[in-house]
């Protein structure tokens, strides 16, 4: 039997699965003098590379699609932060304006007190009884809902209050101006100035019931005491005529003798003002004085524990007697700490009792 030929005896080639295939990637440089690079990849490497390319392309496409929304969101967030900062600035400004309104409200209340003092000094009716039907109330405005709604509401309330105060004060001042033009004599003779000037005096004893520094018992103090350096000038609070200047005789009245060196001024037929415990008296009985004239100096005469001025204002009542009133009501060039309570008490307090009536010499 013939032997098989060598060619027919060669084994058949083995066919490998695609997963074992090698794929050749040749990288040819632009310079032909440089050698070609070969890169052999299996199918799984290509699969991974293809997946990476697909993922990258998906990311690029998603970014391209979402970028406008993201950019718009970032822009909106930036604008929101700017709006919040601007709102905070506007809120601070709003609070500052409301604070300013509060200050204006306090000033208008002070002005109202001054006008009320003028009414009392001139003997006019209470401010609350003036203006038939009252004054128009400002229309309340709707406040939009916001984080500063309470501040806006507070500002509108203050604005309405100030507007009402200023309307009332304007009307009251018109009445005062008309009175002053029609009755200038009352203006000149109303004791409206403080008898001591400057700031070197202190109110040490107010008007009303107090404990006597001598007897330690409660008694009625018919005036006010101003502690001041010895020799401080005492000035007339308004125009008038001196009806007494000197020391009241002990045999006639122990009470009036205690006032020490005393000056009494008649201001028309409605007021009498008294200045007790003086050191030097610089006027005489029957002398006409004008507001601001020096009439005496602060002393320590009579029943006195230290240099001070005892100042009284007496106003003629309905029965014709000169009754003591709180001098602070008539001192229009000074501001007292408890002025509002003082005015309320002056309106409501009963007539003073247990005070020393004026001698006939002072009242005529």
NORGIUR-V425190 format. One record per residue. N is the residue number from 1. RES is the residue in one letter. PSI is psi in radians with two decimals (* if undefined). BURIAL is I if it has 16 or more other C-alpha atoms within 10 Angstrom, else O. Layout:
n->N res->RES psi->PSI burial->BURIAL
n->N res->RES psi->PSI burial->BURIAL
//
This chain:
n->1 res->X psi->2.32 burial->O
n->2 res->X psi->2.55 burial->O
n->3 res->X psi->2.56 burial->O
n->4 res->X psi->2.58 burial->O
n->5 res->X psi->2.68 burial->O
n->6 res->X psi->-0.64 burial->O
n->7 res->X psi->-0.72 burial->O
n->8 res->X psi->-0.30 burial->O
n->9 res->X psi->-0.15 burial->O
n->10 res->X psi->2.40 burial->O
n->11 res->X psi->2.66 burial->O
n->12 res->X psi->2.46 burial->O
n->13 res->X psi->2.51 burial->O
n->14 res->X psi->2.23 burial->O
n->15 res->X psi->2.01 burial->O
n->16 res->X psi->2.63 burial->O
n->17 res->X psi->2.70 burial->O
n->18 res->X psi->-0.49 burial->O
n->19 res->X psi->-0.38 burial->O
n->20 res->X psi->0.02 burial->O
n->21 res->X psi->2.62 burial->O
n->22 res->X psi->2.34 burial->O
n->23 res->X psi->2.29 burial->O
n->24 res->X psi->2.26 burial->O
n->25 res->X psi->2.03 burial->O
n->26 res->X psi->2.30 burial->O
n->27 res->X psi->1.87 burial->O
n->28 res->X psi->2.09 burial->O
n->29 res->X psi->2.79 burial->O
n->30 res->X psi->-0.41 burial->O
n->31 res->X psi->2.02 burial->O
n->32 res->X psi->-0.25 burial->O
n->33 res->X psi->-0.28 burial->O
n->34 res->X psi->2.62 burial->O
n->35 res->X psi->2.72 burial->O
n->36 res->X psi->2.46 burial->O
n->37 res->X psi->2.45 burial->O
n->38 res->X psi->2.37 burial->O
n->39 res->X psi->2.10 burial->O
n->40 res->X psi->2.18 burial->O
n->41 res->X psi->2.48 burial->O
n->42 res->X psi->3.01 burial->O
n->43 res->X psi->-0.63 burial->O
n->44 res->X psi->-0.56 burial->O
n->45 res->X psi->-0.72 burial->O
n->46 res->X psi->-0.64 burial->O
n->47 res->X psi->-0.77 burial->O
n->48 res->X psi->-0.77 burial->O
n->49 res->X psi->-0.72 burial->O
n->50 res->X psi->-0.69 burial->O
n->51 res->X psi->-0.69 burial->O
n->52 res->X psi->-0.73 burial->O
n->53 res->X psi->-0.74 burial->O
n->54 res->X psi->-0.74 burial->O
n->55 res->X psi->-0.74 burial->O
n->56 res->X psi->-0.79 burial->O
n->57 res->X psi->-0.69 burial->O
n->58 res->X psi->-0.72 burial->O
n->59 res->X psi->-0.75 burial->O
n->60 res->X psi->-0.76 burial->O
n->61 res->X psi->-0.76 burial->O
n->62 res->X psi->-0.72 burial->O
n->63 res->X psi->-0.71 burial->O
n->64 res->X psi->-0.61 burial->O
n->65 res->X psi->-0.72 burial->O
n->66 res->X psi->-0.28 burial->O
n->67 res->X psi->-0.80 burial->O
n->68 res->X psi->-0.70 burial->O
n->69 res->X psi->-0.72 burial->O
n->70 res->X psi->-0.79 burial->O
n->71 res->X psi->-0.71 burial->O
n->72 res->X psi->-0.70 burial->O
n->73 res->X psi->-0.75 burial->O
n->74 res->X psi->-0.70 burial->O
n->75 res->X psi->-0.73 burial->O
n->76 res->X psi->-0.69 burial->O
n->77 res->X psi->-0.69 burial->O
n->78 res->X psi->-0.75 burial->O
n->79 res->X psi->-0.66 burial->O
n->80 res->X psi->-0.76 burial->O
n->81 res->X psi->-0.67 burial->O
n->82 res->X psi->-0.72 burial->O
n->83 res->X psi->-0.68 burial->O
n->84 res->X psi->-0.72 burial->O
n->85 res->X psi->-0.71 burial->O
n->86 res->X psi->-0.68 burial->O
n->87 res->X psi->-0.70 burial->O
n->88 res->X psi->-0.71 burial->O
n->89 res->X psi->-0.77 burial->O
n->90 res->X psi->-0.61 burial->O
n->91 res->X psi->-0.74 burial->I
n->92 res->X psi->-0.72 burial->O
n->93 res->X psi->-0.70 burial->O
n->94 res->X psi->-0.78 burial->I
n->95 res->X psi->-0.64 burial->I
n->96 res->X psi->-0.70 burial->O
n->97 res->X psi->-0.67 burial->O
n->98 res->X psi->-0.67 burial->I
n->99 res->X psi->-0.69 burial->O
n->100 res->X psi->-0.70 burial->O
n->101 res->X psi->-0.67 burial->I
n->102 res->X psi->-0.71 burial->I
n->103 res->X psi->-0.73 burial->O
n->104 res->X psi->-0.62 burial->O
n->105 res->X psi->-0.71 burial->I
n->106 res->X psi->-0.69 burial->O
n->107 res->X psi->-0.67 burial->O
n->108 res->X psi->-0.61 burial->I
n->109 res->X psi->-0.68 burial->I
n->110 res->X psi->-0.72 burial->O
n->111 res->X psi->-0.66 burial->O
n->112 res->X psi->-0.71 burial->I
n->113 res->X psi->-0.71 burial->I
n->114 res->X psi->-0.75 burial->I
n->115 res->X psi->-0.68 burial->I
n->116 res->X psi->-0.67 burial->I
n->117 res->X psi->-0.69 burial->I
n->118 res->X psi->-0.71 burial->I
n->119 res->X psi->-0.78 burial->I
n->120 res->X psi->-0.74 burial->I
n->121 res->X psi->-0.66 burial->I
n->122 res->X psi->-0.05 burial->I
n->123 res->X psi->0.48 burial->O
n->124 res->X psi->2.98 burial->O
n->125 res->X psi->2.83 burial->O
n->126 res->X psi->2.60 burial->O
n->127 res->X psi->-0.61 burial->I
n->128 res->X psi->-0.33 burial->O
n->129 res->X psi->0.00 burial->O
n->130 res->X psi->2.61 burial->O
n->131 res->X psi->1.49 burial->O
n->132 res->X psi->2.20 burial->O
n->133 res->X psi->-0.06 burial->O
n->134 res->X psi->-2.81 burial->O
n->135 res->X psi->2.64 burial->O
n->136 res->X psi->2.38 burial->O
n->137 res->X psi->2.25 burial->O
n->138 res->X psi->2.51 burial->O
n->139 res->X psi->2.27 burial->O
n->140 res->X psi->2.29 burial->O
n->141 res->X psi->2.55 burial->O
n->142 res->X psi->2.44 burial->O
n->143 res->X psi->2.09 burial->O
n->144 res->X psi->2.59 burial->O
n->145 res->X psi->2.23 burial->O
n->146 res->X psi->3.04 burial->O
n->147 res->X psi->-0.32 burial->O
n->148 res->X psi->0.36 burial->I
n->149 res->X psi->-0.69 burial->O
n->150 res->X psi->-0.69 burial->O
n->151 res->X psi->-0.75 burial->I
n->152 res->X psi->-0.73 burial->I
n->153 res->X psi->-0.74 burial->I
n->154 res->X psi->-0.74 burial->I
n->155 res->X psi->-0.73 burial->I
n->156 res->X psi->-0.65 burial->I
n->157 res->X psi->-0.79 burial->I
n->158 res->X psi->-0.71 burial->I
n->159 res->X psi->-0.74 burial->I
n->160 res->X psi->-0.72 burial->I
n->161 res->X psi->-0.79 burial->I
n->162 res->X psi->-0.72 burial->I
n->163 res->X psi->-0.74 burial->I
n->164 res->X psi->-0.73 burial->I
n->165 res->X psi->-0.81 burial->I
n->166 res->X psi->-0.63 burial->I
n->167 res->X psi->-0.78 burial->O
n->168 res->X psi->-0.80 burial->I
n->169 res->X psi->-0.72 burial->I
n->170 res->X psi->-0.76 burial->O
n->171 res->X psi->-0.72 burial->O
n->172 res->X psi->-0.70 burial->I
n->173 res->X psi->-0.59 burial->O
n->174 res->X psi->-0.70 burial->O
n->175 res->X psi->-0.69 burial->O
n->176 res->X psi->-0.75 burial->I
n->177 res->X psi->-0.72 burial->O
n->178 res->X psi->-0.70 burial->O
n->179 res->X psi->-0.80 burial->O
n->180 res->X psi->-0.63 burial->O
n->181 res->X psi->-0.60 burial->O
n->182 res->X psi->-0.47 burial->O
n->183 res->X psi->1.29 burial->O
n->184 res->X psi->-0.42 burial->O
n->185 res->X psi->-0.69 burial->O
n->186 res->X psi->-0.67 burial->I
n->187 res->X psi->-0.75 burial->I
n->188 res->X psi->-0.52 burial->I
n->189 res->X psi->-0.02 burial->I
n->190 res->X psi->2.11 burial->I
n->191 res->X psi->1.44 burial->I
n->192 res->X psi->-0.07 burial->I
n->193 res->X psi->2.72 burial->I
n->194 res->X psi->2.39 burial->I
n->195 res->X psi->-0.27 burial->I
n->196 res->X psi->2.39 burial->I
n->197 res->X psi->2.96 burial->O
n->198 res->X psi->-2.81 burial->O
n->199 res->X psi->0.37 burial->O
n->200 res->X psi->0.66 burial->O
n->201 res->X psi->2.74 burial->I
n->202 res->X psi->2.40 burial->O
n->203 res->X psi->2.02 burial->O
n->204 res->X psi->-0.40 burial->O
n->205 res->X psi->2.02 burial->I
n->206 res->X psi->3.13 burial->I
n->207 res->X psi->2.45 burial->I
n->208 res->X psi->-2.91 burial->I
n->209 res->X psi->2.42 burial->O
n->210 res->X psi->3.01 burial->O
n->211 res->X psi->2.14 burial->O
n->212 res->X psi->2.32 burial->O
n->213 res->X psi->-0.21 burial->O
n->214 res->X psi->-0.89 burial->O
n->215 res->X psi->-0.27 burial->O
n->216 res->X psi->0.20 burial->O
n->217 res->X psi->2.74 burial->O
n->218 res->X psi->2.30 burial->O
n->219 res->X psi->3.02 burial->O
n->220 res->X psi->2.16 burial->I
n->221 res->X psi->1.96 burial->I
n->222 res->X psi->0.02 burial->I
n->223 res->X psi->-2.70 burial->I
n->224 res->X psi->2.66 burial->I
n->225 res->X psi->2.24 burial->I
n->226 res->X psi->1.95 burial->I
n->227 res->X psi->2.28 burial->I
n->228 res->X psi->2.79 burial->I
n->229 res->X psi->2.54 burial->I
n->230 res->X psi->2.30 burial->I
n->231 res->X psi->-0.04 burial->I
n->232 res->X psi->2.36 burial->I
n->233 res->X psi->2.41 burial->I
n->234 res->X psi->2.27 burial->I
n->235 res->X psi->2.66 burial->I
n->236 res->X psi->2.30 burial->I
n->237 res->X psi->-0.26 burial->I
n->238 res->X psi->3.09 burial->I
n->239 res->X psi->2.58 burial->I
n->240 res->X psi->-2.96 burial->I
n->241 res->X psi->2.33 burial->I
n->242 res->X psi->2.15 burial->I
n->243 res->X psi->-0.21 burial->I
n->244 res->X psi->2.44 burial->I
n->245 res->X psi->1.89 burial->I
n->246 res->X psi->-2.75 burial->I
n->247 res->X psi->2.16 burial->I
n->248 res->X psi->2.38 burial->I
n->249 res->X psi->2.37 burial->O
n->250 res->X psi->-0.63 burial->O
n->251 res->X psi->-0.41 burial->O
n->252 res->X psi->-0.64 burial->O
n->253 res->X psi->2.11 burial->O
n->254 res->X psi->-0.65 burial->O
n->255 res->X psi->-0.83 burial->O
n->256 res->X psi->-0.45 burial->I
n->257 res->X psi->-0.52 burial->I
n->258 res->X psi->-0.33 burial->I
n->259 res->X psi->-0.16 burial->I
n->260 res->X psi->-2.57 burial->I
n->261 res->X psi->2.12 burial->I
n->262 res->X psi->2.46 burial->I
n->263 res->X psi->2.33 burial->I
n->264 res->X psi->2.27 burial->I
n->265 res->X psi->2.33 burial->I
n->266 res->X psi->2.16 burial->I
n->267 res->X psi->1.65 burial->I
n->268 res->X psi->-2.54 burial->O
n->269 res->X psi->0.07 burial->O
n->270 res->X psi->-0.55 burial->I
n->271 res->X psi->2.61 burial->I
n->272 res->X psi->2.33 burial->I
n->273 res->X psi->2.49 burial->I
n->274 res->X psi->2.50 burial->I
n->275 res->X psi->1.84 burial->I
n->276 res->X psi->2.85 burial->I
n->277 res->X psi->0.50 burial->I
n->278 res->X psi->2.77 burial->I
n->279 res->X psi->-1.19 burial->I
n->280 res->X psi->2.28 burial->I
n->281 res->X psi->2.21 burial->I
n->282 res->X psi->0.26 burial->O
n->283 res->X psi->2.96 burial->I
n->284 res->X psi->2.86 burial->O
n->285 res->X psi->2.41 burial->O
n->286 res->X psi->-0.09 burial->O
n->287 res->X psi->2.34 burial->O
n->288 res->X psi->2.38 burial->O
n->289 res->X psi->2.69 burial->I
n->290 res->X psi->2.82 burial->I
n->291 res->X psi->2.23 burial->I
n->292 res->X psi->-0.21 burial->I
n->293 res->X psi->2.46 burial->I
n->294 res->X psi->2.19 burial->I
n->295 res->X psi->-0.38 burial->I
n->296 res->X psi->-3.10 burial->I
n->297 res->X psi->2.70 burial->I
n->298 res->X psi->2.36 burial->I
n->299 res->X psi->-2.84 burial->I
n->300 res->X psi->0.67 burial->I
n->301 res->X psi->2.83 burial->I
n->302 res->X psi->-2.67 burial->I
n->303 res->X psi->1.57 burial->O
n->304 res->X psi->2.39 burial->I
n->305 res->X psi->-0.26 burial->O
n->306 res->X psi->2.86 burial->O
n->307 res->X psi->2.17 burial->I
n->308 res->X psi->2.89 burial->I
n->309 res->X psi->2.17 burial->I
n->310 res->X psi->2.07 burial->I
n->311 res->X psi->2.22 burial->I
n->312 res->X psi->2.56 burial->I
n->313 res->X psi->2.19 burial->I
n->314 res->X psi->2.34 burial->I
n->315 res->X psi->2.46 burial->I
n->316 res->X psi->2.21 burial->I
n->317 res->X psi->-3.06 burial->O
n->318 res->X psi->-0.46 burial->O
n->319 res->X psi->0.01 burial->O
n->320 res->X psi->-0.16 burial->O
n->321 res->X psi->2.60 burial->O
n->322 res->X psi->1.91 burial->I
n->323 res->X psi->2.49 burial->I
n->324 res->X psi->2.42 burial->I
n->325 res->X psi->2.79 burial->I
n->326 res->X psi->2.03 burial->I
n->327 res->X psi->-0.43 burial->I
n->328 res->X psi->-0.43 burial->I
n->329 res->X psi->-0.59 burial->I
n->330 res->X psi->-0.19 burial->I
n->331 res->X psi->1.69 burial->I
n->332 res->X psi->-0.20 burial->I
n->333 res->X psi->0.27 burial->O
n->334 res->X psi->2.62 burial->O
n->335 res->X psi->2.15 burial->O
n->336 res->X psi->2.64 burial->O
n->337 res->X psi->-0.73 burial->O
n->338 res->X psi->0.75 burial->O
n->339 res->X psi->-0.69 burial->I
n->340 res->X psi->-0.81 burial->I
n->341 res->X psi->-0.61 burial->O
n->342 res->X psi->-0.77 burial->I
n->343 res->X psi->-0.69 burial->I
n->344 res->X psi->-0.76 burial->O
n->345 res->X psi->-0.64 burial->O
n->346 res->X psi->-0.56 burial->O
n->347 res->X psi->-0.59 burial->O
n->348 res->X psi->-0.32 burial->O
n->349 res->X psi->2.52 burial->O
n->350 res->X psi->2.93 burial->O
n->351 res->X psi->2.45 burial->O
n->352 res->X psi->2.58 burial->O
n->353 res->X psi->2.87 burial->O
n->354 res->X psi->0.68 burial->O
n->355 res->X psi->2.76 burial->O
n->356 res->X psi->2.01 burial->O
n->357 res->X psi->2.66 burial->O
n->358 res->X psi->2.38 burial->I
n->359 res->X psi->2.71 burial->O
n->360 res->X psi->-0.55 burial->O
n->361 res->X psi->-0.62 burial->O
n->362 res->X psi->-0.50 burial->I
n->363 res->X psi->-0.34 burial->I
n->364 res->X psi->* burial->O
//
